[in-house]
Amino acid sequence: MKLLVIILNKTDALEYLLEGLSAAGIGGATIIQSSGLAMTLSKMNSSFISASIRSMFTGDEEDNRTILSVIRNNQLETARKVVYSTVGDLSQPNTGILFTVPLDFVEGTRKNRVLPVLENGQTAETEKDKGKTDGDKDL
């Protein structure tokens, strides 16, 4: 299991990103309004930020969004594809940052969710998680 962290500077892509992650089977996430260090110091007129850096910010920039999601190890590549298709190349300025943190313990994830029933009468979880141990099942 991993904690997927996306710091999204390109906030106009947020809706498409969340829809893409959900469609790819990554349905649980927490979205937090956040702000980077340079932007925060700029808004505070801090003496620690030089005039040349401060001039890069017009004051109209939005804060960013931090998206946190607990994913299975095998969902990482899918998540990366969704991020790149909705946000773009993260090596470009003002797009975002993506990283994961390994998790050794997870509790309290979507245990009581209502699952869709498939055409064969089984729930989606029964079909997808067939043969998996509890630690490998979808969250």
DRENDO-1510 file (C-alpha; in Angstrom, 1 decimal, always signed):
<recs>
REC; n; res; u; v; w
REC; 1; MET; +0.0; +0.0; +0.0 .
REC; 2; LYS; +1.1; +3.5; -0.7 .
REC; 3; LEU; +0.0; +7.1; +0.1 .
REC; 4; LEU; -0.3; +8.8; -3.2 .
REC; 5; VAL; +0.4; +12.6; -2.9 .
REC; 6; ILE; -0.4; +15.0; -5.7 .
REC; 7; ILE; +0.4; +18.7; -5.2 .
REC; 8; LEU; -1.6; +20.2; -8.0 .
REC; 9; ASN; -0.6; +23.7; -9.0 .
REC; 10; LYS; -2.7; +23.6; -12.2 .
REC; 11; THR; -5.9; +23.7; -10.3 .
REC; 12; ASP; -8.1; +24.2; -13.4 .
REC; 13; ALA; -7.4; +20.5; -14.0 .
REC; 14; LEU; -8.7; +19.4; -10.6 .
REC; 15; GLU; -12.1; +18.2; -11.7 .
REC; 16; TYR; -10.7; +16.2; -14.7 .
REC; 17; LEU; -8.0; +14.7; -12.5 .
REC; 18; LEU; -10.5; +13.5; -9.8 .
REC; 19; GLU; -12.9; +12.2; -12.5 .
REC; 20; GLY; -10.0; +10.3; -14.1 .
REC; 21; LEU; -8.7; +8.8; -10.9 .
REC; 22; SER; -12.2; +7.7; -10.0 .
REC; 23; ALA; -12.8; +6.2; -13.4 .
REC; 24; ALA; -9.5; +4.3; -13.0 .
REC; 25; GLY; -10.7; +2.7; -9.8 .
REC; 26; ILE; -9.0; +5.2; -7.4 .
REC; 27; GLY; -12.1; +6.5; -5.7 .
REC; 28; GLY; -11.0; +7.6; -2.3 .
REC; 29; ALA; -9.1; +10.8; -1.8 .
REC; 30; THR; -8.8; +13.8; +0.4 .
REC; 31; ILE; -8.3; +17.2; -1.2 .
REC; 32; ILE; -6.7; +20.0; +0.8 .
REC; 33; GLN; -6.3; +23.6; -0.2 .
REC; 34; SER; -2.6; +24.3; +0.2 .
REC; 35; SER; +0.1; +26.9; -0.6 .
REC; 36; GLY; +3.8; +26.7; -1.4 .
REC; 37; LEU; +6.5; +28.3; +0.6 .
REC; 38; ALA; +7.4; +31.0; -2.0 .
REC; 39; MET; +3.8; +32.0; -2.6 .
REC; 40; THR; +3.1; +32.2; +1.2 .
REC; 41; LEU; +6.2; +34.3; +1.8 .
REC; 42; SER; +5.3; +36.5; -1.1 .
REC; 43; LYS; +1.8; +37.1; +0.2 .
REC; 44; MET; +3.3; +38.0; +3.6 .
REC; 45; ASN; +5.7; +40.4; +2.1 .
REC; 46; SER; +8.4; +38.5; +4.0 .
REC; 47; SER; +12.0; +39.9; +3.9 .
REC; 48; PHE; +13.2; +36.4; +3.3 .
REC; 49; ILE; +12.0; +36.4; -0.2 .
REC; 50; SER; +13.9; +38.6; -2.6 .
REC; 51; ALA; +12.3; +41.2; -4.8 .
REC; 52; SER; +13.3; +39.3; -8.0 .
REC; 53; ILE; +11.3; +36.2; -6.8 .
REC; 54; ARG; +8.4; +38.3; -5.4 .
REC; 55; SER; +8.0; +39.9; -8.8 .
REC; 56; MET; +7.2; +36.5; -10.3 .
REC; 57; PHE; +4.0; +36.4; -8.3 .
REC; 58; THR; +1.2; +38.9; -9.4 .
REC; 59; GLY; -0.9; +38.1; -6.3 .
REC; 60; ASP; -3.6; +36.7; -8.5 .
REC; 61; GLU; -2.3; +33.1; -8.3 .
REC; 62; GLU; -4.5; +30.5; -6.8 .
REC; 63; ASP; -3.3; +28.3; -4.0 .
REC; 64; ASN; -2.7; +24.8; -5.0 .
REC; 65; ARG; -4.5; +21.6; -4.0 .
REC; 66; THR; -2.9; +18.6; -2.2 .
REC; 67; ILE; -4.6; +15.3; -3.0 .
REC; 68; LEU; -4.0; +12.4; -0.7 .
REC; 69; SER; -5.1; +8.8; -1.6 .
REC; 70; VAL; -4.3; +5.4; -0.2 .
REC; 71; ILE; -3.6; +3.1; -3.2 .
REC; 72; ARG; -2.5; -0.4; -3.8 .
REC; 73; ASN; +1.0; -0.8; -5.1 .
REC; 74; ASN; -0.3; -1.9; -8.5 .
REC; 75; GLN; -2.4; +1.3; -8.9 .
REC; 76; LEU; +0.6; +3.6; -9.1 .
REC; 77; GLU; +1.2; +3.4; -12.9 .
REC; 78; THR; -2.5; +3.9; -13.5 .
REC; 79; ALA; -2.5; +7.0; -11.3 .
REC; 80; ARG; +0.5; +8.4; -13.1 .
REC; 81; LYS; -1.1; +7.9; -16.5 .
REC; 82; VAL; -4.2; +9.7; -15.3 .
REC; 83; VAL; -2.1; +12.6; -13.9 .
REC; 84; TYR; -0.2; +13.0; -17.1 .
REC; 85; SER; -3.3; +12.8; -19.3 .
REC; 86; THR; -5.2; +15.4; -17.2 .
REC; 87; VAL; -2.5; +17.7; -15.8 .
REC; 88; GLY; +0.3; +17.3; -18.3 .
REC; 89; ASP; +4.0; +16.8; -18.0 .
REC; 90; LEU; +5.0; +17.4; -14.4 .
REC; 91; SER; +8.4; +18.6; -15.4 .
REC; 92; GLN; +6.8; +21.7; -16.8 .
REC; 93; PRO; +6.5; +24.7; -14.5 .
REC; 94; ASN; +3.3; +25.3; -12.5 .
REC; 95; THR; +1.8; +21.9; -13.1 .
REC; 96; GLY; +2.4; +19.8; -9.9 .
REC; 97; ILE; +4.4; +17.3; -8.0 .
REC; 98; LEU; +3.5; +13.6; -7.6 .
REC; 99; PHE; +5.1; +11.2; -5.1 .
REC; 100; THR; +4.2; +8.2; -3.0 .
REC; 101; VAL; +5.0; +7.2; +0.6 .
REC; 102; PRO; +5.1; +3.5; +1.5 .
REC; 103; LEU; +2.5; +2.5; +4.2 .
REC; 104; ASP; +2.9; -0.3; +6.6 .
REC; 105; PHE; -0.5; +0.1; +8.3 .
REC; 106; VAL; -3.8; +1.3; +7.0 .
REC; 107; GLU; -7.1; +1.2; +8.9 .
REC; 108; GLY; -10.5; +2.8; +8.3 .
REC; 109; THR; -10.7; +2.8; +4.6 .
REC; 110; ARG; -14.1; +2.6; +2.9 .
REC; 111; LYS; -15.2; -0.6; +4.7 .
REC; 112; ASN; -18.9; +0.1; +4.5 .
REC; 113; ARG; -19.3; +1.3; +0.9 .
REC; 114; VAL; -22.1; +0.2; -1.3 .
REC; 115; LEU; -20.8; -1.6; -4.3 .
REC; 116; PRO; -22.4; -1.8; -7.7 .
REC; 117; VAL; -23.9; -5.1; -8.7 .
REC; 118; LEU; -22.5; -6.6; -11.9 .
REC; 119; GLU; -24.5; -8.3; -14.6 .
REC; 120; ASN; -23.7; -11.7; -13.2 .
REC; 121; GLY; -25.2; -10.7; -9.8 .
REC; 122; GLN; -21.9; -10.4; -8.0 .
REC; 123; THR; -20.6; -7.2; -6.5 .
REC; 124; ALA; -17.7; -5.4; -8.1 .
REC; 125; GLU; -15.5; -6.2; -5.1 .
REC; 126; THR; -16.3; -9.9; -5.2 .
REC; 127; GLU; -15.2; -10.0; -8.9 .
REC; 128; LYS; -12.1; -7.9; -8.6 .
REC; 129; ASP; -10.8; -9.2; -5.3 .
REC; 130; LYS; -11.3; -12.9; -6.1 .
REC; 131; GLY; -8.3; -14.8; -4.7 .
REC; 132; LYS; -6.8; -11.7; -3.0 .
REC; 133; THR; -5.9; -11.4; +0.6 .
REC; 134; ASP; -7.4; -8.7; +2.7 .
REC; 135; GLY; -4.3; -6.6; +2.4 .
REC; 136; ASP; -4.5; -6.7; -1.4 .
REC; 137; LYS; -8.2; -5.8; -1.8 .
REC; 138; ASP; -9.4; -2.5; -3.1 .
REC; 139; LEU; -9.8; +0.3; -0.6 .
</recs>
